[in-house]
Amino acid sequence: MHPNLSVIRKRRDFLAANRGLRVARPGFVLLARPNDGQGKRYGITVTKKIGNAVVRNRMKRRFRELLWAALPDAGLPDHDHILIGREGGIEREFAVLRDELAAALTHAAAGKGDRPRGPRQRRSRRA
């Protein structure tokens, strides 16, 4: 692990990052948000929709290696970086994921995120 990186562990930090810049790629979604001078931090989320515990842990290990390699040089200073695993992320080649992360960090540094999502529609219980 790089000495200038720290891990995001608190739920409120993950929720705050969700209000930041969003860059979606086929294997993951990158969230980036300024963190008021706390340095470069990262977090990883992989939901149970992706697979069982073995698959989720493998994906988290791959994401951790990607972030350790990319964030010291290409990460945004004083930002939180969150990687959210997507369905196709576990089957993708590691080199392809590395290239996608580099492109996503470049987009985030330029301030070019995906268009903001609208508020989620709540379904009625009767439907």
Backbone torsions as a table, in degrees:
resi	resn	phi	psi	omega
1	MET	NA	146.6	-179.3
2	HIS	-81.1	139.5	-176.8
3	PRO	-67.8	-20.1	-178.6
4	ASN	-89.8	0.8	-179.6
5	LEU	-105.2	142.9	173.2
6	SER	-130.6	159.8	-173.9
7	VAL	-97.7	137.2	174.7
8	ILE	-85.1	126.3	-177.3
9	ARG	-121.7	-19.7	-174.9
10	LYS	-90.5	138.6	-177.8
11	ARG	-60.0	-37.7	-178.0
12	ARG	-64.0	-30.6	176.6
13	ASP	-70.8	-37.2	176.0
14	PHE	-65.2	-42.7	179.7
15	LEU	-66.0	-37.9	178.1
16	ALA	-65.2	-39.7	179.1
17	ALA	-64.7	-28.0	179.5
18	ASN	-65.2	-20.6	177.7
19	ARG	-88.9	1.6	-177.9
20	GLY	-93.3	-154.0	-178.2
21	LEU	-76.1	137.5	-177.1
22	ARG	-123.0	127.1	176.7
23	VAL	-128.2	111.7	-177.0
24	ALA	-94.6	139.1	174.8
25	ARG	-132.4	165.1	-176.9
26	PRO	-59.0	-31.9	-177.3
27	GLY	-95.9	-17.8	-175.5
28	PHE	-163.0	171.0	170.6
29	VAL	-120.5	129.8	177.3
30	LEU	-101.1	127.6	172.9
31	LEU	-110.8	135.3	178.4
32	ALA	-134.9	134.3	-179.4
33	ARG	-150.7	137.8	176.5
34	PRO	-59.7	145.3	-176.5
35	ASN	-124.0	26.8	174.4
36	ASP	58.7	48.2	172.7
37	GLY	77.3	24.0	179.7
38	GLN	-92.6	8.0	178.2
39	GLY	87.0	-172.7	178.2
40	LYS	-82.2	121.1	178.4
41	ARG	-125.7	154.3	179.0
42	TYR	-137.6	155.2	175.4
43	GLY	-145.7	155.1	-178.1
44	ILE	-131.5	134.7	177.2
45	THR	-132.0	128.9	174.3
46	VAL	-136.0	117.4	-175.0
47	THR	-83.3	168.4	-179.8
48	LYS	-68.9	-15.0	176.3
49	LYS	-64.8	-23.7	-175.9
50	ILE	-73.0	-39.3	-178.3
51	GLY	166.8	-168.3	-179.6
52	ASN	-77.0	-176.9	-173.9
53	ALA	-62.7	-36.6	-179.8
54	VAL	-63.1	-45.7	-179.6
55	VAL	-65.9	-44.4	-179.3
56	ARG	-63.5	-42.6	-179.8
57	ASN	-67.8	-36.8	176.7
58	ARG	-62.9	-42.4	179.7
59	MET	-65.2	-41.2	178.8
60	LYS	-64.2	-39.6	177.5
61	ARG	-63.4	-41.7	178.3
62	ARG	-63.8	-44.6	179.4
63	PHE	-62.7	-40.2	179.8
64	ARG	-60.7	-45.1	178.2
65	GLU	-63.3	-40.9	177.8
66	LEU	-60.1	-46.8	-177.5
67	LEU	-67.8	-40.3	178.7
68	TRP	-61.1	-34.6	-179.0
69	ALA	-79.1	-35.4	-170.8
70	ALA	-94.4	-39.2	-170.8
71	LEU	-65.0	-38.3	-179.0
72	PRO	-56.7	-35.6	-178.4
73	ASP	-97.1	-46.1	-171.3
74	ALA	-101.3	-8.6	-178.2
75	GLY	-69.8	154.8	179.1
76	LEU	-77.6	132.4	-179.5
77	PRO	-67.3	141.4	179.4
78	ASP	54.0	45.6	177.1
79	HIS	-130.7	153.5	168.9
80	ASP	-93.1	135.3	178.6
81	HIS	-120.5	120.9	179.3
82	ILE	-117.7	131.5	172.8
83	LEU	-108.5	125.0	177.4
84	ILE	-109.6	121.8	-177.8
85	GLY	-69.9	142.2	176.0
86	ARG	-114.3	166.9	-173.9
87	GLU	-52.6	-45.2	-175.4
88	GLY	-84.9	2.1	-173.5
89	GLY	-67.4	-31.2	-175.6
90	ILE	-76.6	-28.2	-179.3
91	GLU	-84.3	-14.8	-175.5
92	ARG	-73.5	146.9	176.7
93	GLU	-65.1	147.5	-178.7
94	PHE	-62.0	-39.9	179.9
95	ALA	-64.2	-36.8	178.3
96	VAL	-67.3	-42.6	177.2
97	LEU	-61.8	-40.2	179.1
98	ARG	-61.9	-43.3	178.8
99	ASP	-66.1	-39.9	178.5
100	GLU	-65.0	-38.9	178.6
101	LEU	-66.7	-40.9	177.8
102	ALA	-61.2	-42.9	178.9
103	ALA	-66.5	-39.9	179.7
104	ALA	-65.9	-39.9	178.2
105	LEU	-67.3	-35.7	176.4
106	THR	-64.4	-43.6	177.3
107	HIS	-62.5	-43.2	-178.9
108	ALA	-64.9	-39.8	179.3
109	ALA	-64.5	-32.0	178.5
110	ALA	-82.7	-4.5	-179.4
111	GLY	78.9	16.0	-177.9
112	LYS	-99.8	88.1	175.3
113	GLY	-96.5	174.6	174.5
114	ASP	-69.0	160.3	-178.2
115	ARG	-63.7	146.7	-177.2
116	PRO	-63.1	142.0	177.0
117	ARG	-79.8	145.9	176.1
118	GLY	-76.0	171.1	178.7
119	PRO	-65.0	145.5	-179.8
120	ARG	-70.2	138.7	178.0
121	GLN	-84.8	129.1	178.5
122	ARG	-89.3	132.8	178.9
123	ARG	-87.3	145.2	176.8
124	SER	-73.9	157.8	-178.6
125	ARG	-71.7	-21.5	-176.5
126	ARG	-80.0	-17.6	-175.9
127	ALA	-74.7	NA	NA
